[in-house]
């Protein structure tokens, strides 16, 4: 069976992890990496050559893409830049490690990377350009919006909603029905039992706020987007 050719965008650690996941799945093969760091051009990362900067995407119009930036805001900026080069949503692939468990009724968006032993139990909605590191567990009715990052060992209780470009640190756990706001950060090992405000940072057990930002639109950081999950997936608001 022929494997799908994929170009990776970004030559960091996530690219190497994605290459390993692709080799394990035997569904894709990486034809190259694009990165604007000229010092990497012509070199090999994870056994795959760095072909040049992002503008080289126009030379590969028929190859699908995965953005391998570890930070969701950075992934969003790269996707926006690629759109100016003519890249549209159907150009993005999805990488799911063969040890991941995805139950019927779950959905995974384009550009998303799920690494080893990620579990989606039932009726989980994962948006586009999500990164879920090894051993992430998403239980029933969890919604993860576009560009969010879930680090290794994260566990989300039933009905948790993770907002656009939020970052949940290693081994953090979130109580059922809690909202983790857009662009917020949950620290490593945090135990989150209350809603996390948009743009804020929480740490500890139980978690406490150590930083609260103001959204660029002027909205207060304590505003939580409470639209129904079907409307919220994919929204940067």
LUMNU-814173 format. One line per field, with one value per residue: residue number from 0; residue in three letters; chain; y, z, x of N, C-alpha, C in turn. Coordinates in steps of 0.2 Angstrom, whole numbers. Layout:
BEGIN
pos: (NUM  ...)
code: (ala  ...)
unit: (A  ...)
n_py: (Y  ...)
n_pz: (Z  ...)
n_px: (X  ...)
ca_py: (Y  ...)
ca_pz: (Z  ...)
ca_px: (X  ...)
c_py: (Y  ...)
c_pz: (Z  ...)
c_px: (X  ...)
END
This chain:
BEGIN
pos: (0  1  2  3  4  5  6  7  8  9  10  11  12  13  14  15  16  17  18  19  20  21  22  23  24  25  26  27  28  29  30  31  32  33  34  35  36  37  38  39  40  41  42  43  44  45  46  47  48  49  50  51  52  53  54  55  56  57  58  59  60  61  62  63  64  65  66  67  68  69  70  71  72  73  74  75  76  77  78  79  80  81  82  83  84  85  86  87  88  89  90  91  92  93  94  95  96  97  98  99  100  101  102  103  104  105  106  107  108  109  110  111  112  113  114  115  116  117  118  119  120  121  122  123  124  125  126  127  128  129  130  131  132  133  134  135  136  137  138  139  140  141  142  143  144  145  146  147  148  149  150  151  152  153  154  155  156  157  158  159  160  161  162  163  164  165  166  167  168  169  170  171  172  173  174  175  176  177  178  179  180  181  182  183  184  185  186  187  188  189  190  191  192  193  194  195  196  197  198  199  200  201  202  203  204  205  206  207  208  209  210  211  212  213  214  215  216  217  218  219  220  221  222  223  224  225  226  227  228  229  230  231  232  233  234  235  236)
code: (unk  unk  unk  unk  unk  unk  unk  unk  unk  unk  unk  unk  unk  unk  unk  unk  unk  unk  unk  unk  unk  unk  unk  unk  unk  unk  unk  unk  unk  unk  unk  unk  unk  unk  unk  unk  unk  unk  unk  unk  unk  unk  unk  unk  unk  unk  unk  unk  unk  unk  unk  unk  unk  unk  unk  unk  unk  unk  unk  unk  unk  unk  unk  unk  unk  unk  unk  unk  unk  unk  unk  unk  unk  unk  unk  unk  unk  unk  unk  unk  unk  unk  unk  unk  unk  unk  unk  unk  unk  unk  unk  unk  unk  unk  unk  unk  unk  unk  unk  unk  unk  unk  unk  unk  unk  unk  unk  unk  unk  unk  unk  unk  unk  unk  unk  unk  unk  unk  unk  unk  unk  unk  unk  unk  unk  unk  unk  unk  unk  unk  unk  unk  unk  unk  unk  unk  unk  unk  unk  unk  unk  unk  unk  unk  unk  unk  unk  unk  unk  unk  unk  unk  unk  unk  unk  unk  unk  unk  unk  unk  unk  unk  unk  unk  unk  unk  unk  unk  unk  unk  unk  unk  unk  unk  unk  unk  unk  unk  unk  unk  unk  unk  unk  unk  unk  unk  unk  unk  unk  unk  unk  unk  unk  unk  unk  unk  unk  unk  unk  unk  unk  unk  unk  unk  unk  unk  unk  unk  unk  unk  unk  unk  unk  unk  unk  unk  unk  unk  unk  unk  unk  unk  unk  unk  unk  unk  unk  unk  unk  unk  unk  unk  unk  unk  unk  unk  unk)
unit: (A  A  A  A  A  A  A  A  A  A  A  A  A  A  A  A  A  A  A  A  A  A  A  A  A  A  A  A  A  A  A  A  A  A  A  A  A  A  A  A  A  A  A  A  A  A  A  A  A  A  A  A  A  A  A  A  A  A  A  A  A  A  A  A  A  A  A  A  A  A  A  A  A  A  A  A  A  A  A  A  A  A  A  A  A  A  A  A  A  A  A  A  A  A  A  A  A  A  A  A  A  A  A  A  A  A  A  A  A  A  A  A  A  A  A  A  A  A  A  A  A  A  A  A  A  A  A  A  A  A  A  A  A  A  A  A  A  A  A  A  A  A  A  A  A  A  A  A  A  A  A  A  A  A  A  A  A  A  A  A  A  A  A  A  A  A  A  A  A  A  A  A  A  A  A  A  A  A  A  A  A  A  A  A  A  A  A  A  A  A  A  A  A  A  A  A  A  A  A  A  A  A  A  A  A  A  A  A  A  A  A  A  A  A  A  A  A  A  A  A  A  A  A  A  A  A  A  A  A  A  A  A  A  A  A  A  A)
n_py: (-6  11  25  40  55  68  84  92  106  116  112  107  98  92  89  79  69  68  62  50  44  43  34  23  21  19  24  36  45  55  68  79  93  110  125  141  144  147  141  127  123  111  101  87  82  71  61  66  77  95  106  119  136  142  146  137  128  131  124  111  107  96  89  85  93  96  105  108  115  118  127  133  146  149  139  144  156  152  144  154  162  152  152  163  159  151  140  129  123  109  104  100  87  73  66  51  41  24  17  25  27  28  31  26  39  49  64  70  84  92  93  89  82  67  58  44  32  41  43  44  43  43  51  63  78  84  98  107  107  103  98  83  76  61  49  56  58  59  61  57  68  78  94  100  115  122  123  121  114  99  93  79  66  73  73  74  77  72  81  93  108  114  129  139  138  136  130  116  109  96  81  88  89  90  94  87  95  108  124  128  142  151  154  152  146  131  125  113  97  103  104  106  113  123  135  141  157  166  169  168  161  146  137  123  113  113  122  138  156  164  173  185  190  203  202  205  211  219  213  208  198  188  184  170  160  155  149  136  120  116  127  133  126  128  142  157  166)
n_pz: (0  -4  4  11  5  15  20  33  43  51  61  73  90  90  76  75  83  77  65  69  74  62  55  63  60  47  37  32  23  26  16  17  26  30  35  42  47  41  44  46  33  21  30  40  49  61  52  40  27  28  17  14  16  22  10  0  0  -11  -21  -20  -23  -23  -11  5  21  38  52  63  75  92  100  101  97  89  79  74  68  58  50  46  38  28  22  14  5  -3  3  8  19  15  12  23  33  44  59  67  80  79  91  97  104  98  100  92  86  90  84  74  69  54  52  64  77  85  97  104  113  116  121  116  123  121  110  109  103  94  88  74  70  82  95  104  116  121  130  133  140  135  140  140  129  129  122  112  106  91  88  101  114  121  133  138  147  151  158  155  162  160  148  148  141  131  126  111  106  119  132  140  152  156  163  170  176  173  181  178  167  167  160  150  146  130  124  137  150  158  171  173  180  187  196  191  196  194  182  170  166  151  143  155  167  176  191  201  215  224  208  205  201  193  184  174  159  148  134  117  110  119  128  145  155  162  156  150  136  133  123  114  112  99  91  95  92  83  83  85  95)
n_px: (4  3  11  6  14  22  25  34  33  44  58  61  60  47  45  54  48  36  40  45  33  26  34  31  17  16  8  11  24  39  44  52  58  53  60  63  75  91  103  100  97  99  103  101  87  81  83  78  79  81  74  73  66  50  44  47  36  28  34  30  16  7  9  5  4  11  11  24  26  29  22  6  1  12  10  -2  2  11  2  -6  3  6  -6  -5  3  -5  -9  -22  -35  -37  -25  -18  -12  -15  -8  -8  -2  0  -3  -12  -29  -44  -61  -76  -87  -79  -70  -57  -47  -40  -22  -19  -9  -7  2  10  0  -11  -27  -44  -59  -74  -85  -77  -71  -59  -50  -42  -25  -20  -9  -6  3  13  3  -9  -25  -41  -57  -75  -85  -76  -70  -58  -51  -45  -27  -23  -12  -8  2  13  5  -6  -23  -40  -55  -73  -82  -74  -68  -56  -49  -45  -29  -24  -13  -8  1  13  7  -3  -20  -37  -53  -69  -80  -74  -69  -56  -48  -46  -30  -24  -13  -9  0  14  9  -2  -17  -33  -47  -57  -64  -53  -47  -47  -32  -25  -13  -11  -6  -1  -8  -23  -25  -20  -21  -7  -5  -13  -19  -23  -34  -29  -40  -46  -54  -58  -47  -53  -64  -73  -76  -91  -99  -109  -101  -100  -100  -89  -77  -63  -63  -55  -58)
ca_py: (0  17  29  47  60  74  89  95  113  117  107  106  91  90  86  72  65  66  58  43  42  42  28  18  20  16  27  42  46  62  70  84  98  117  129  147  144  145  136  120  121  105  97  82  82  65  57  69  83  101  108  126  140  140  148  131  125  132  119  105  108  90  86  87  97  96  111  105  120  116  132  134  153  149  135  148  161  148  142  161  163  147  154  169  156  147  133  129  118  102  103  98  80  71  61  48  36  17  15  29  24  33  27  28  45  55  67  74  89  92  96  87  77  63  54  37  31  45  40  48  38  43  58  68  83  87  102  107  109  101  93  79  72  54  47  61  55  64  57  58  74  83  97  104  119  123  125  119  110  95  89  72  64  77  70  79  74  72  88  98  112  118  134  140  139  135  126  112  107  89  78  91  86  95  91  87  101  114  127  131  147  152  156  151  141  127  123  106  94  107  100  111  111  128  137  145  162  167  172  167  156  143  132  121  108  115  127  145  160  167  178  186  195  207  200  210  214  223  210  206  191  184  182  164  159  150  147  129  118  115  134  135  122  132  149  160  171)
ca_pz: (0  -5  9  9  6  19  21  39  44  58  61  80  93  88  70  76  86  71  60  72  74  55  53  66  57  40  33  28  23  26  10  18  31  29  41  40  49  36  47  45  26  18  35  41  56  62  46  35  25  28  10  13  20  20  3  -4  -1  -18  -26  -18  -23  -22  -5  11  26  45  56  69  80  99  103  97  94  83  74  71  64  52  46  42  33  23  18  9  -1  -7  6  11  24  13  11  29  34  51  61  73  81  79  98  100  104  96  100  87  88  91  78  74  63  50  54  71  78  91  98  107  118  117  121  116  125  117  109  110  98  93  82  69  72  89  97  110  117  123  136  135  140  134  141  136  128  129  116  111  100  86  90  108  115  127  134  140  153  153  158  155  164  155  146  148  135  130  121  106  107  126  133  146  154  157  169  172  176  174  183  173  165  168  154  150  142  125  125  143  151  164  172  174  187  190  197  189  198  192  176  169  162  145  143  161  169  183  193  208  217  218  204  207  195  194  179  171  154  144  127  112  108  124  133  151  155  166  151  147  130  135  117  114  109  91  88  98  89  77  84  89  99)
ca_px: (0  7  10  5  20  20  31  34  35  47  63  62  59  41  46  57  43  31  44  45  26  24  37  27  11  17  3  14  32  41  48  56  56  54  61  66  82  95  108  98  95  103  105  96  83  77  84  74  82  78  74  73  62  43  42  48  30  25  37  27  9  3  11  1  8  10  15  27  29  27  17  0  1  17  7  -7  5  13  -4  -8  8  5  -12  -3  6  -10  -11  -29  -36  -37  -18  -15  -13  -16  -3  -10  2  -4  -5  -17  -35  -49  -67  -81  -90  -74  -67  -50  -47  -34  -16  -18  -4  -8  7  9  -4  -16  -34  -50  -64  -80  -88  -72  -70  -52  -50  -37  -18  -19  -4  -7  9  11  -1  -14  -32  -47  -63  -81  -87  -71  -69  -51  -51  -39  -21  -21  -7  -9  8  13  2  -12  -29  -45  -62  -78  -85  -69  -67  -50  -49  -40  -21  -22  -7  -9  7  14  4  -9  -26  -43  -59  -74  -85  -71  -67  -49  -49  -42  -23  -22  -8  -10  7  15  7  -7  -24  -37  -54  -61  -63  -46  -49  -44  -26  -22  -9  -13  -1  -2  -13  -27  -22  -21  -19  -1  -4  -19  -17  -28  -34  -28  -46  -48  -58  -55  -44  -58  -70  -73  -80  -96  -103  -109  -94  -101  -99  -82  -71  -60  -64  -49  -61)
c_py: (6  21  36  52  66  78  92  102  114  111  106  99  88  86  79  67  63  61  50  40  40  35  22  16  17  18  33  41  53  64  75  88  105  121  135  148  142  140  129  118  116  100  92  82  75  60  60  76  89  105  115  130  138  142  142  127  125  127  112  105  102  87  89  89  95  101  108  110  118  120  133  141  153  145  140  153  158  146  149  162  159  149  159  166  151  141  134  123  111  100  99  90  79  66  58  42  29  15  20  26  29  30  30  34  51  58  71  78  89  95  94  82  73  58  48  37  36  42  45  42  37  50  64  72  86  92  102  109  108  97  90  75  65  54  52  57  60  60  60  66  80  87  101  108  120  126  124  114  106  91  82  71  68  72  75  75  75  79  94  101  116  123  135  142  139  130  122  108  99  87  82  87  91  91  92  94  108  117  130  136  148  156  156  146  137  124  115  103  98  102  106  109  117  131  141  150  163  171  171  161  153  138  129  116  110  121  134  150  164  173  179  192  198  204  206  214  219  220  208  199  186  182  175  163  153  148  139  126  117  121  136  132  126  139  152  165  169)
c_pz: (0  1  7  10  10  20  28  39  51  59  69  83  91  81  70  79  81  66  63  72  67  53  57  63  50  35  29  28  23  20  11  24  29  35  39  42  44  38  46  38  24  23  36  49  57  56  40  33  26  21  9  18  18  13  -2  -4  -8  -23  -25  -18  -21  -15  1  16  33  48  62  74  87  102  98  94  88  77  70  66  57  47  42  37  27  19  13  4  -4  -3  10  15  22  12  17  31  42  53  67  74  82  86  101  99  103  95  94  90  90  84  79  68  60  53  61  72  85  92  102  113  120  116  121  117  121  116  110  103  98  87  78  72  79  90  104  110  120  130  138  135  140  135  138  135  129  122  117  105  97  90  97  108  121  128  137  146  155  153  159  157  159  154  147  141  136  125  116  108  115  126  140  147  156  164  173  172  177  175  178  173  166  161  155  145  136  127  133  144  158  165  173  181  190  191  196  191  196  185  175  164  156  146  150  162  176  184  200  209  224  214  206  202  197  189  176  166  152  137  123  110  113  130  139  151  158  162  149  141  132  129  117  110  102  88  90  94  83  78  88  94  106)
c_px: (4  6  10  11  17  26  29  36  37  52  65  61  52  41  49  52  38  34  43  38  24  27  33  21  11  11  6  21  33  45  53  53  57  54  65  73  87  101  106  97  101  105  99  93  79  78  81  78  78  79  75  68  54  41  43  41  27  28  34  19  5  5  7  6  6  14  17  30  25  22  12  -1  6  14  2  -4  8  8  -6  -3  7  -1  -10  1  2  -11  -18  -29  -35  -30  -15  -17  -14  -11  -6  -6  -3  -6  -10  -24  -41  -56  -72  -85  -85  -72  -61  -49  -40  -28  -15  -13  -5  -2  5  4  -9  -23  -39  -56  -70  -83  -84  -71  -63  -52  -44  -30  -17  -13  -5  -1  8  7  -6  -21  -37  -53  -69  -83  -82  -71  -62  -51  -44  -33  -19  -16  -8  -2  7  9  -4  -18  -35  -52  -67  -81  -80  -69  -60  -50  -44  -33  -20  -16  -8  -3  7  11  -1  -15  -32  -49  -64  -78  -81  -69  -60  -49  -44  -35  -21  -16  -9  -3  8  12  1  -14  -29  -44  -59  -59  -56  -48  -45  -37  -22  -17  -10  -7  -4  -8  -17  -24  -24  -18  -12  0  -11  -18  -24  -28  -33  -34  -49  -52  -54  -53  -49  -64  -69  -78  -85  -100  -103  -103  -95  -99  -91  -76  -69  -60  -58  -52  -61)
END
